[in-house]
Amino acid sequence: MSRKIVLYTPWMEQGLSYDAKAIYDIAAKNGFDIYISYRTKRKIKWDCKFISENKLVEFLNKDDLLFCFEVFPQKQIEHLAKSLSKLYLMVNFEYYDIRLIQFYKLFKTIFVKSQFAYKECQKDGLNNIKYLQWILSDFILNEERLLNNNEKIKVLFNGGTGGYLDRRNLESVLNLITKYPNDDVEFVIKMAGKIRRWSNRILNKHIKSLKEDSRVKIITQNYDRNTYKKFIKSFDINLAPSKFEGYGLTLLEAMYARVPTITLDAPPMNEIVINGESGICMPCDEIGLINKQPIFQVNDSIFLESFTSLVKDRKKINLMKKNTSKNITQMIDVFTNQIENIIND
């Protein structure tokens, strides 16, 4: 009889989040019986085996595994911890809540994605913390598409919904576009079909000037996965001046697609992008906190200077495209080995 592994996650309507998908694929490869769990089945639109959180205690045997993503069923975790040793939590630091410290201690291991989060959790007295960078299991590491001397440089801002408090920093990107005077680039602003109010307000404020700028194309729609992957790898520079990141998704996607990224010199962004090797990590200032997660911002003049210097150096862009594979390959190996060791223990 196959051992069971349950992935407890609130994000699973269209499919799993990338960290959960990576673990799902590794578990499937190793012959596990895999289930998805949350409070209710909600609107799952893909084929999976679902188990309600209310049934977890009686469903899981002592040799089975439970992985929780960001959140966890507190009542069930208290019961499961008495008989099940293989309880794991993958958490973005913005969701970390010191008030849950006694629950955190019930997990065998809590995985965090940044060195800053790792150190802060240790300060809170947690000794079950492990630093592990996430990977993308349904992306492949592409061959680099090198720039020619006579073509315009294609620049992407992949903003998604914009995020809480304009987390993806659309405003800084629009300021950059306004201040950058040359026509040697093509800017694409890619947003989701539904944009959160902070970013939507910013976009509407600039929409007239953006439509008048022949260098700029605005896309506000969702793509299917194959179209989306082809779309990303068609660019030469990825703008990701995120004020904070949990997963660093748009950075990882760009790295897999061999697109150098301009981001902030703050964790976890500067742990995914290696400054001067696979992109640029810009100096920034801390401007606030979400729980214990710092919020950062870059000065517009620094952003413009960093962007201009990279655009003017096509050889550097091409070299960065080649170098993106170094960090990603290492991250894939570390993540895969760590999860395989856990599930085969």
Beta strands, then each sheet from edge to edge (+ up, - down):
strand 1: 4-8
strand 2: 33-38
strand 3: 50-52
strand 4: 65-69
strand 5: 87-90
strand 6: 109-112
strand 7: 129-131
strand 8: 153-160
strand 9: 185-191
strand 10: 216-220
strand 11: 237-240
strand 12: 261-264
strand 13: 279-282
strand 14: 285-290
strand 15: 293-297
sheet 1: 3+ 2+ 1+ 4+ 5+ 6+ 7+
sheet 2: 10+ 9+ 8+ 11+ 12+ 13+
sheet 3: 14+ 15-
end
